Amino acid sequence: MKRLILSAVLLVVGLMAVQAQKFVLVDMEYIMKQIPAVTQANQQMEALSKQWQEAVEAKANEAKALYEAYQKSAATLSAAQKTAQEDAIVAKEKEAAELRKQYFGPEGELMKKRQELMGPVQDAIYNAVKAIATERGYDVVIDRASAQSMIFASPRIDISNEVLAKMGYSN
């Protein structure tokens, strides 16, 4: 009986605590689409990515050409010549893989450039959200774009336009 009463009291206290918190939403995708610097950064990233992808493909094509030449002349080569050409092919493939990693790896040039271009914008958004949350006493701010399990949320608790206004962008 004591457990039942204790459980009921804890449930009531827990529900009161949840109701006391103020939740709001932001839509980061919407906010990012409204900021011209993000569009420009994305265009720069695409151009760089295309340029770097072409460089990687050129290295891979060099390896492919070496392999095709090797295939054509393999019957007439000595064992030492075969080994030398195989090593050259492997080295060229390794160069292509290293170049891909240098540009597109987790710590590659593309990630560094993305951080350089998008970092200040993301910081500004964070600071605007934090300022609004602090001013209005919000306890939790949830990103609607990344909250995959959210089925419905009232538009009245979405502060995305306020964040844009705080940053100096009109919607």
Backbone as a printed PyTorch tensor [residue, N CA C, xyz], in Angstrom:
tensor([[[  0.8190,  -1.1830,   0.0000],
         [  0.0000,   0.0000,   0.0000],
         [  0.8720,   1.2600,   0.0000]],

        [[  1.9520,   1.2330,   0.8090],
         [  2.8550,   2.3820,   0.8560],
         [  3.4850,   2.6150,  -0.5080]],

        [[  3.8220,   1.5100,  -1.1900],
         [  4.4360,   1.6300,  -2.5150],
         [  3.4750,   2.2720,  -3.5070]],

        [[  2.2350,   1.9130,  -3.4390],
         [  1.2270,   2.4540,  -4.3420],
         [  1.0640,   3.9540,  -4.1220]],

        [[  1.0070,   4.3600,  -2.8910],
         [  0.8620,   5.7870,  -2.5650],
         [  2.1210,   6.5460,  -2.9900]],

        [[  3.2890,   5.9760,  -2.7100],
         [  4.5500,   6.6130,  -3.0950],
         [  4.6390,   6.7400,  -4.6130]],

        [[  4.2590,   5.7020,  -5.3390],
         [  4.2820,   5.7290,  -6.8080],
         [  3.3420,   6.7980,  -7.3440]],

        [[  2.1580,   6.9110,  -6.7550],
         [  1.1860,   7.9120,  -7.1930],
         [  1.7170,   9.3180,  -6.9480]],

        [[  2.3250,   9.5480,  -5.7960],
         [  2.8880,  10.8620,  -5.4740],
         [  4.0180,  11.2030,  -6.4430]],

        [[  4.9040,  10.2500,  -6.7030],
         [  6.0020,  10.4820,  -7.6410],
         [  5.4830,  10.7660,  -9.0460]],

        [[  4.4460,  10.0720,  -9.4630],
         [  3.8530,  10.3040, -10.7710],
         [  3.2820,  11.7130, -10.8730]],

        [[  2.5780,  12.1530,  -9.8730],
         [  1.9940,  13.4940,  -9.8640],
         [  3.0920,  14.5580,  -9.8760]],

        [[  4.1180,  14.3720,  -9.0720],
         [  5.2370,  15.3250,  -9.0310],
         [  5.9400,  15.3640, -10.3780]],

        [[  6.1490,  14.1980, -10.9620],
         [  6.8010,  14.1240, -12.2690],
         [  5.9940,  14.8250, -13.3420]],

        [[  4.6940,  14.6310, -13.3650],
         [  3.8360,  15.2940, -14.3430],
         [  3.8350,  16.8040, -14.1520]],

        [[  3.8620,  17.2420, -12.9190],
         [  3.9080,  18.6850, -12.6560],
         [  5.2240,  19.2740, -13.1450]],

        [[  6.2930,  18.5590, -12.9670],
         [  7.5930,  19.0470, -13.4220],
         [  7.6330,  19.1510, -14.9330]],

        [[  7.0690,  18.1770, -15.6180],
         [  7.0500,  18.2070, -17.0790],
         [  6.1890,  19.3570, -17.5780]],

        [[  5.0570,  19.5780, -16.9400],
         [  4.1800,  20.6540, -17.3680],
         [  4.7940,  22.0190, -17.1090]],

        [[  5.6720,  22.1260, -16.1730],
         [  6.2730,  23.4090, -15.8340],
         [  7.3380,  23.8260, -16.8590]],

        [[  7.8540,  22.8920, -17.6340],
         [  8.8790,  23.2290, -18.6100],
         [  8.2470,  23.8360, -19.8530]],

        [[  8.9530,  24.7840, -20.4280],
         [  8.4760,  25.4400, -21.6410],
         [  9.2830,  24.9290, -22.8310]],

        [[  8.5930,  24.3150, -23.7850],
         [  9.2050,  23.7760, -24.9830],
         [  8.8720,  24.6560, -26.1780]],

        [[  9.8330,  24.8440, -27.0600],
         [  9.5890,  25.5180, -28.3340],
         [ 10.3610,  24.7720, -29.4230]],

        [[ 10.0310,  25.0850, -30.6510],
         [ 10.6690,  24.4430, -31.7950],
         [ 11.3560,  25.4750, -32.6770]],

        [[ 12.3910,  25.0300, -33.3440],
         [ 12.9780,  25.7830, -34.4520],
         [ 13.1160,  24.8040, -35.6090]],

        [[ 13.0720,  25.3220, -36.8100],
         [ 13.2520,  24.5060, -38.0080],
         [ 14.5480,  24.9560, -38.6680]],

        [[ 15.6210,  24.2170, -38.3980],
         [ 16.9420,  24.6100, -38.8980],
         [ 17.0020,  24.6040, -40.4260]],

        [[ 16.3280,  23.6670, -41.0570],
         [ 16.3190,  23.6480, -42.5250],
         [ 15.7040,  24.9280, -43.0700]],

        [[ 14.5810,  25.3170, -42.5090],
         [ 13.9040,  26.5450, -42.9330],
         [ 14.8040,  27.7620, -42.7010]],

        [[ 15.4080,  27.8280, -41.5380],
         [ 16.2800,  28.9630, -41.2100],
         [ 17.4520,  29.0300, -42.1750]],

        [[ 18.0850,  27.8990, -42.4250],
         [ 19.2600,  27.8660, -43.3080],
         [ 18.8910,  28.2850, -44.7380]],

        [[ 17.6990,  27.9240, -45.1840],
         [ 17.2670,  28.3000, -46.5430],
         [ 17.0230,  29.7950, -46.6670]],

        [[ 16.7630,  30.4660, -45.5650],
         [ 16.4550,  31.8960, -45.5870],
         [ 17.7050,  32.7790, -45.5170]],

        [[ 18.8710,  32.1840, -45.3060],
         [ 20.1010,  32.9610, -45.1320],
         [ 20.9330,  32.8810, -46.4190]],

        [[ 21.1380,  34.0130, -47.1000],
         [ 21.8780,  34.0110, -48.3650],
         [ 23.3060,  33.4650, -48.2430]],

        [[ 23.9590,  33.6910, -47.1220],
         [ 25.3330,  33.2050, -46.9420],
         [ 25.3880,  31.6820, -47.0070]],

        [[ 24.3370,  31.0200, -46.5910],
         [ 24.2920,  29.5530, -46.6300],
         [ 24.2110,  29.0820, -48.0750]],

        [[ 23.3870,  29.7510, -48.8770],
         [ 23.2660,  29.4050, -50.3000],
         [ 24.6020,  29.5990, -51.0020]],

        [[ 25.2670,  30.7040, -50.7250],
         [ 26.5780,  30.9650, -51.3290],
         [ 27.6030,  29.9270, -50.8800]],

        [[ 27.5810,  29.5770, -49.6200],
         [ 28.5170,  28.5740, -49.1000],
         [ 28.2690,  27.2270, -49.7650]],

        [[ 27.0080,  26.8650, -49.9210],
         [ 26.6850,  25.5930, -50.5740],
         [ 27.1560,  25.5730, -52.0220]],

        [[ 27.0180,  26.6990, -52.7150],
         [ 27.4970,  26.7790, -54.0980],
         [ 29.0130,  26.6320, -54.1540]],

        [[ 29.7120,  27.2710, -53.2360],
         [ 31.1720,  27.1390, -53.1700],
         [ 31.5650,  25.6910, -52.8950]],

        [[ 30.8560,  25.0650, -51.9640],
         [ 31.1640,  23.6830, -51.6030],
         [ 30.9470,  22.7500, -52.7930]],

        [[ 29.8700,  22.9590, -53.5310],
         [ 29.5940,  22.1300, -54.6970],
         [ 30.6680,  22.2940, -55.7550]],

        [[ 31.1020,  23.5390, -55.9920],
         [ 32.1350,  23.7920, -56.9920],
         [ 33.4520,  23.1220, -56.5900]],

        [[ 33.8220,  23.2790, -55.3280],
         [ 35.0530,  22.6450, -54.8510],
         [ 34.9550,  21.1260, -54.9160]],

        [[ 33.8200,  20.6040, -54.5210],
         [ 33.6150,  19.1650, -54.5320],
         [ 33.7460,  18.6180, -55.9510]],

        [[ 33.1610,  19.3060, -56.9010],
         [ 33.2440,  18.8760, -58.3000],
         [ 34.6910,  18.9200, -58.7910]],

        [[ 35.3910,  19.9920, -58.4710],
         [ 36.8000,  20.1500, -58.8760],
         [ 37.6450,  19.0290, -58.2770]],

        [[ 37.4680,  18.7670, -57.0020],
         [ 38.2570,  17.7400, -56.3300],
         [ 37.8860,  16.3410, -56.8180]],

        [[ 36.5950,  16.1310, -57.0980],
         [ 36.1650,  14.8340, -57.6100],
         [ 36.8070,  14.5700, -58.9720]],

        [[ 36.9200,  15.5890, -59.7980],
         [ 37.5650,  15.4370, -61.1000],
         [ 39.0350,  15.0730, -60.9380]],

        [[ 39.7100,  15.6690, -59.9670],
         [ 41.1190,  15.3490, -59.7130],
         [ 41.2700,  13.8930, -59.2650]],

        [[ 40.3730,  13.4390, -58.3980],
         [ 40.4130,  12.0590, -57.9190],
         [ 40.1440,  11.0990, -59.0730]],

        [[ 39.1460,  11.4260, -59.9020],
         [ 38.8210,  10.5720, -61.0410],
         [ 39.9650,  10.5180, -62.0460]],

        [[ 40.6820,  11.6350, -62.2200],
         [ 41.8300,  11.6450, -63.1330],
         [ 42.8990,  10.6680, -62.6450]],

        [[ 43.1640,  10.6620, -61.3410],
         [ 44.1400,   9.7070, -60.7770],
         [ 43.6550,   8.2700, -60.9720]],

        [[ 42.3790,   8.0320, -60.7320],
         [ 41.8240,   6.6870, -60.8940],
         [ 41.8990,   6.2510, -62.3550]],

        [[ 41.6690,   7.1810, -63.2800],
         [ 41.7630,   6.8590, -64.7030],
         [ 43.1980,   6.5520, -65.1190]],

        [[ 44.1610,   7.2360, -64.4890],
         [ 45.5760,   6.9180, -64.7540],
         [ 45.8700,   5.4780, -64.3320]],

        [[ 45.3740,   5.0870, -63.1820],
         [ 45.5740,   3.7130, -62.7120],
         [ 44.8920,   2.7240, -63.6520]],

        [[ 43.7040,   3.0720, -64.0980],
         [ 42.9660,   2.1990, -65.0230],
         [ 43.7220,   2.0520, -66.3390]],

        [[ 44.2700,   3.1530, -66.8480],
         [ 45.0370,   3.1080, -68.1010],
         [ 46.2760,   2.2340, -67.9310]],

        [[ 46.9440,   2.3740, -66.7880],
         [ 48.1160,   1.5240, -66.5230],
         [ 47.7080,   0.0530, -66.4940]],

        [[ 46.5840,  -0.2380, -65.8830],
         [ 46.1060,  -1.6170, -65.7890],
         [ 45.7660,  -2.1770, -67.1710]],

        [[ 45.0880,  -1.3720, -67.9890],
         [ 44.7280,  -1.8270, -69.3370],
         [ 45.9670,  -2.0710, -70.1840]],

        [[ 46.9580,  -1.1880, -70.0630],
         [ 48.2090,  -1.3860, -70.7990],
         [ 48.9150,  -2.6480, -70.3170]],

        [[ 48.8620,  -2.8760, -69.0380],
         [ 49.4650,  -4.0840, -68.4590],
         [ 48.7720,  -5.3390, -68.9960]],

        [[ 47.4400,  -5.2970, -69.0510],
         [ 46.6770,  -6.4400, -69.5550],
         [ 47.0530,  -6.7760, -70.9940]],

        [[ 47.2670,  -5.7560, -71.8080],
         [ 47.5930,  -5.9670, -73.2210],
         [ 48.9880,  -6.5570, -73.4020]],

        [[ 49.9070,  -6.1550, -72.5470],
         [ 51.2970,  -6.5740, -72.7410],
         [ 51.7500,  -7.6340, -71.7400]],

        [[ 50.8750,  -8.1410, -70.9150],
         [ 51.2590,  -9.0820, -69.8560],
         [ 51.9030, -10.3510, -70.4030]],

        [[ 51.4420, -10.8160, -71.5360],
         [ 51.9590, -12.0720, -72.0990],
         [ 53.4140, -11.9510, -72.5410]],

        [[ 53.8280, -10.7520, -72.9020],
         [ 55.1900, -10.5710, -73.4180],
         [ 56.1770, -10.0710, -72.3680]],

        [[ 55.7160,  -9.8530, -71.1590],
         [ 56.5910,  -9.2950, -70.1210],
         [ 57.2470, -10.3960, -69.2950]],

        [[ 58.4360, -10.0680, -68.8020],
         [ 59.1200, -10.9870, -67.8910],
         [ 58.4840, -10.8510, -66.5080]],

        [[ 58.8160, -11.7470, -65.6150],
         [ 58.2680, -11.7180, -64.2520],
         [ 58.6300, -10.4120, -63.5500]],

        [[ 59.8550,  -9.9490, -63.7320],
         [ 60.2970,  -8.7040, -63.0930],
         [ 59.5230,  -7.5090, -63.6520]],

        [[ 59.2930,  -7.5040, -64.9660],
         [ 58.5450,  -6.4130, -65.5900],
         [ 57.0870,  -6.4290, -65.1170]],

        [[ 56.5090,  -7.6240, -65.0070],
         [ 55.1310,  -7.7360, -64.5250],
         [ 55.0190,  -7.1670, -63.1030]],

        [[ 55.9760,  -7.5640, -62.2530],
         [ 55.9670,  -7.0830, -60.8750],
         [ 56.0980,  -5.5650, -60.8190]],

        [[ 56.9740,  -5.0150, -61.6510],
         [ 57.1890,  -3.5700, -61.6700],
         [ 55.9180,  -2.8420, -62.1070]],

        [[ 55.2470,  -3.3540, -63.1320],
         [ 54.0240,  -2.7040, -63.6100],
         [ 52.8780,  -2.8660, -62.6040]],

        [[ 52.8030,  -4.0290, -61.9890],
         [ 51.7800,  -4.2390, -60.9650],
         [ 51.9750,  -3.2770, -59.7980]],

        [[ 53.2390,  -3.1030, -59.4100],
         [ 53.5460,  -2.1580, -58.3250],
         [ 53.1720,  -0.7300, -58.7210]],

        [[ 53.4190,  -0.3730, -59.9840],
         [ 53.0730,   0.9640, -60.4660],
         [ 51.5560,   1.1700, -60.4380]],

        [[ 50.8100,   0.1330, -60.8270],
         [ 49.3440,   0.2090, -60.8150],
         [ 48.8410,   0.3820, -59.3820]],

        [[ 49.3530,  -0.4300, -58.4710],
         [ 48.9490,  -0.3530, -57.0640],
         [ 49.2920,   1.0220, -56.4840]],

        [[ 50.4610,   1.5370, -56.8340],
         [ 50.8760,   2.8520, -56.3340],
         [ 49.9370,   3.9420, -56.8370]],

        [[ 49.5380,   3.8490, -58.1000],
         [ 48.6370,   4.8560, -58.6720],
         [ 47.2500,   4.7640, -58.0310]],

        [[ 46.7830,   3.5440, -57.7810],
         [ 45.4970,   3.3660, -57.0970],
         [ 45.5630,   3.9080, -55.6750]],

        [[ 46.7000,   3.7080, -55.0400],
         [ 46.8850,   4.2140, -53.6820],
         [ 46.8920,   5.7480, -53.6780]],

        [[ 47.5180,   6.3450, -54.6930],
         [ 47.5150,   7.8100, -54.8170],
         [ 46.0910,   8.3340, -54.9380]],

        [[ 45.2800,   7.6510, -55.7540],
         [ 43.8850,   8.0680, -55.9330],
         [ 43.1200,   7.9540, -54.6120]],

        [[ 43.3420,   6.8710, -53.8770],
         [ 42.6640,   6.6800, -52.5910],
         [ 43.1010,   7.7380, -51.5790]],

        [[ 44.3830,   8.0500, -51.5640],
         [ 44.8860,   9.0750, -50.6410],
         [ 44.3470,  10.4490, -50.9890]],

        [[ 44.2410,  10.7180, -52.2960],
         [ 43.7050,  12.0000, -52.7290],
         [ 42.2310,  12.1120, -52.3350]],

        [[ 41.4810,  11.0140, -52.5030],
         [ 40.0720,  10.9940, -52.1000],
         [ 39.9570,  11.2580, -50.5940]],

        [[ 40.8040,  10.6110, -49.8200],
         [ 40.7840,  10.8040, -48.3650],
         [ 41.1630,  12.2420, -48.0040]],

        [[ 42.1560,  12.7940, -48.7050],
         [ 42.6010,  14.1580, -48.4330],
         [ 41.4820,  15.1650, -48.6770]],

        [[ 40.7150,  14.9500, -49.7320],
         [ 39.6390,  15.8870, -50.0600],
         [ 38.3240,  15.5770, -49.3420]],

        [[ 37.9500,  14.2920, -49.3030],
         [ 36.6120,  13.9290, -48.8510],
         [ 36.5730,  13.1410, -47.5500]],

        [[ 37.7070,  12.8850, -46.9390],
         [ 37.7490,  12.1280, -45.6920],
         [ 37.1420,  12.9040, -44.5360]],

        [[ 37.0000,  12.2510, -43.3780],
         [ 36.3850,  12.9050, -42.2190],
         [ 37.1260,  14.1530, -41.7500]],

        [[ 38.4040,  14.2230, -42.0040],
         [ 39.1760,  15.4170, -41.6510],
         [ 39.7520,  16.0570, -42.9070]],

        [[ 39.0800,  15.8420, -44.0290],
         [ 39.5620,  16.3110, -45.3260],
         [ 39.2680,  17.7740, -45.5820]],

        [[ 39.7060,  18.1910, -46.7470],
         [ 39.5630,  19.5920, -47.1460],
         [ 38.1000,  20.0240, -47.2210]],

        [[ 37.2290,  19.1340, -47.6780],
         [ 35.8140,  19.4920, -47.7920],
         [ 35.2020,  19.7730, -46.4190]],

        [[ 35.5350,  18.9510, -45.4390],
         [ 35.0050,  19.1790, -44.0860],
         [ 35.5700,  20.4720, -43.4920]],

        [[ 36.8440,  20.7230, -43.7320],
         [ 37.4500,  21.9590, -43.2200],
         [ 36.7910,  23.1850, -43.8520]],

        [[ 36.5520,  23.1100, -45.1660],
         [ 35.9300,  24.2280, -45.8670],
         [ 34.4950,  24.4270, -45.3850]],

        [[ 33.7780,  23.3240, -45.1820],
         [ 32.4010,  23.4190, -44.6850],
         [ 32.3840,  24.1020, -43.3230]],

        [[ 33.3020,  23.7110, -42.4500],
         [ 33.3650,  24.3180, -41.1190],
         [ 33.7190,  25.8000, -41.2200]],

        [[ 34.6320,  26.1210, -42.1200],
         [ 35.0450,  27.5150, -42.3090],
         [ 33.8770,  28.3800, -42.7860]],

        [[ 33.0920,  27.8480, -43.7250],
         [ 32.0040,  28.6240, -44.3050],
         [ 30.7340,  28.5960, -43.4510]],

        [[ 30.4110,  27.4320, -42.8910],
         [ 29.1460,  27.2780, -42.1830],
         [ 29.2540,  27.5300, -40.6820]],

        [[ 30.4350,  27.4010, -40.1300],
         [ 30.6200,  27.5820, -38.6940],
         [ 30.1030,  28.9090, -38.1690]],

        [[ 30.4920,  30.0320, -38.7940],
         [ 29.9980,  31.3290, -38.2970],
         [ 28.4730,  31.4640, -38.3790]],

        [[ 27.8680,  30.9220, -39.4370],
         [ 26.4100,  30.9880, -39.5750],
         [ 25.7470,  30.1530, -38.4890]],

        [[ 26.2500,  28.9470, -38.2800],
         [ 25.6850,  28.0790, -37.2470],
         [ 25.8440,  28.6990, -35.8670]],

        [[ 26.9830,  29.3420, -35.6190],
         [ 27.1870,  30.0180, -34.3370],
         [ 26.1920,  31.1650, -34.1480]],

        [[ 25.9590,  31.9120, -35.2280],
         [ 25.0080,  33.0240, -35.1430],
         [ 23.5980,  32.5120, -34.8680]],

        [[ 23.2210,  31.4220, -35.5040],
         [ 21.8960,  30.8360, -35.2610],
         [ 21.7980,  30.3720, -33.8110]],

        [[ 22.8170,  29.6730, -33.3510],
         [ 22.8180,  29.1950, -31.9680],
         [ 22.6840,  30.3570, -30.9860]],

        [[ 23.4490,  31.4210, -31.2200],
         [ 23.4000,  32.5770, -30.3150],
         [ 22.0250,  33.2420, -30.3320]],

        [[ 21.3870,  33.3170, -31.5060],
         [ 20.0470,  33.9070, -31.5910],
         [ 19.0360,  33.0310, -30.8540]],

        [[ 19.1220,  31.7170, -31.0430],
         [ 18.2090,  30.8030, -30.3490],
         [ 18.4160,  30.9080, -28.8440]],

        [[ 19.6650,  30.9230, -28.4320],
         [ 19.9730,  31.0050, -27.0020],
         [ 19.4460,  32.3170, -26.4060]],

        [[ 19.6130,  33.4180, -27.1290],
         [ 19.1440,  34.7100, -26.6280],
         [ 17.6320,  34.7220, -26.4820]],

        [[ 16.9210,  34.2090, -27.4810],
         [ 15.4570,  34.1730, -27.4100],
         [ 15.0060,  33.2630, -26.2700]],

        [[ 15.6370,  32.1000, -26.1490],
         [ 15.2690,  31.1560, -25.0860],
         [ 15.5060,  31.7630, -23.7100]],

        [[ 16.5970,  32.4750, -23.5600],
         [ 16.9130,  33.1030, -22.2740],
         [ 15.9310,  34.2260, -21.9620]],

        [[ 15.6430,  35.0690, -22.9610],
         [ 14.7260,  36.1940, -22.7710],
         [ 13.3250,  35.7330, -22.3770]],

        [[ 12.8570,  34.6760, -22.9940],
         [ 11.4800,  34.2280, -22.8000],
         [ 11.3390,  33.1110, -21.7780]],

        [[ 12.4590,  32.6210, -21.2620],
         [ 12.4070,  31.5810, -20.2380],
         [ 12.0680,  30.1900, -20.7600]],

        [[ 12.4650,  29.8910, -21.9970],
         [ 12.2240,  28.5530, -22.5360],
         [ 13.2350,  27.5840, -21.9390]],

        [[ 12.7620,  26.4120, -21.5680],
         [ 13.6350,  25.3980, -20.9840],
         [ 14.2800,  24.5110, -22.0420]],

        [[ 13.5450,  24.2350, -23.1160],
         [ 14.0220,  23.3240, -24.1420],
         [ 13.6840,  23.8930, -25.5190]],

        [[ 14.6690,  23.8580, -26.4260],
         [ 14.4500,  24.2290, -27.8190],
         [ 14.7970,  23.0080, -28.6550]],

        [[ 13.8230,  22.5430, -29.4280],
         [ 13.9940,  21.3300, -30.2290],
         [ 14.0460,  21.7080, -31.7030]],

        [[ 14.9710,  21.0850, -32.4300],
         [ 15.0630,  21.2970, -33.8660],
         [ 14.0340,  20.4030, -34.5550]],

        [[ 13.0590,  21.0100, -35.1480],
         [ 11.9830,  20.2750, -35.8170],
         [ 12.5330,  19.4400, -36.9770]],

        [[ 13.5420,  19.9390, -37.6630],
         [ 14.0890,  19.2390, -38.8250],
         [ 14.7660,  17.9270, -38.4490]],

        [[ 15.3430,  17.8660, -37.2680],
         [ 16.0600,  16.6410, -36.8880],
         [ 15.2700,  15.7600, -35.9230]],

        [[ 14.1210,  16.2070, -35.4950],
         [ 13.2970,  15.4140, -34.5790],
         [ 12.4120,  14.4840, -35.4160]],

        [[ 12.9600,  13.3540, -35.8010],
         [ 12.2780,  12.4550, -36.7250],
         [ 11.0350,  11.8100, -36.1430]],

        [[ 10.9740,  11.6540, -34.8550],
         [  9.8210,  11.0030, -34.2540],
         [  8.6640,  11.9770, -33.9980]],

        [[  8.8390,  13.2500, -34.3020],
         [  7.7920,  14.2370, -34.0830],
         [  6.7630,  14.1260, -35.2190]],

        [[  5.5450,  13.8930, -34.8700],
         [  4.4830,  13.7390, -35.8640],
         [  3.7950,  15.0740, -36.1130]],

        [[  3.5020,  15.7900, -35.0610],
         [  2.8170,  17.0740, -35.1870],
         [  3.2890,  18.0020, -34.0740]],

        [[  3.4030,  19.2670, -34.4210],
         [  3.6830,  20.2920, -33.4170],
         [  2.9510,  21.5610, -33.8500]],

        [[  2.3840,  22.2260, -32.9180],
         [  1.6380,  23.4420, -33.2020],
         [  2.5790,  24.5260, -33.7360]],

        [[  2.1780,  25.2100, -34.7850],
         [  3.0100,  26.2890, -35.3290],
         [  3.2320,  27.4250, -34.3380]],

        [[  2.3820,  27.5440, -33.3400],
         [  2.5330,  28.6470, -32.3850],
         [  3.7560,  28.4790, -31.4870]],

        [[  4.3240,  27.2620, -31.4120],
         [  5.5270,  27.0780, -30.5930],
         [  6.7950,  27.0540, -31.4430]],

        [[  6.6680,  27.3780, -32.7390],
         [  7.8240,  27.4310, -33.6440],
         [  8.3730,  28.8570, -33.6420]],

        [[  9.6240,  29.0110, -33.2250],
         [ 10.2350,  30.3430, -33.1330],
         [ 11.2300,  30.6110, -34.2670]],

        [[ 11.1450,  29.8680, -35.3540],
         [ 12.0930,  30.0060, -36.4620],
         [ 12.1220,  31.4230, -37.0320]],

        [[ 10.9510,  32.0150, -37.2380],
         [ 10.9000,  33.3810, -37.7770],
         [ 11.4800,  34.3910, -36.7950]],

        [[ 11.2890,  34.1540, -35.5130],
         [ 11.8730,  35.0430, -34.5040],
         [ 13.3930,  34.9540, -34.5240]],

        [[ 13.9240,  33.7490, -34.7540],
         [ 15.3760,  33.5570, -34.8250],
         [ 15.9180,  34.3310, -36.0240]],

        [[ 15.2230,  34.2250, -37.1650],
         [ 15.6530,  34.9620, -38.3520],
         [ 15.6090,  36.4710, -38.1010]],

        [[ 14.5560,  36.9470, -37.4730],
         [ 14.4420,  38.3700, -37.1690],
         [ 15.5580,  38.8110, -36.2370]],

        [[ 15.8600,  37.9940, -35.2470],
         [ 16.9380,  38.3230, -34.2950],
         [ 18.2830,  38.4390, -35.0060]],

        [[ 18.4510,  37.6370, -36.0840],
         [ 19.6920,  37.6490, -36.8520],
         [ 19.7090,  38.7540, -37.9070]],

        [[ 18.5700,  39.4330, -38.0880],
         [ 18.5100,  40.5230, -39.0540],
         [ 17.9960,  40.1120, -40.4240]],

        [[ 17.3780,  38.9580, -40.5250],
         [ 16.8120,  38.5000, -41.7850],
         [ 15.2980,  38.5360, -41.6750]],

        [[ 14.6600,  39.0740, -42.6970],
         [ 13.1910,  39.0550, -42.6940],
         [ 12.7450,  37.8250, -43.4630]],

        [[ 11.6210,  37.2800, -43.0740],
         [ 11.1440,  36.0610, -43.7330],
         [ 10.1750,  36.3420, -44.8380]]])
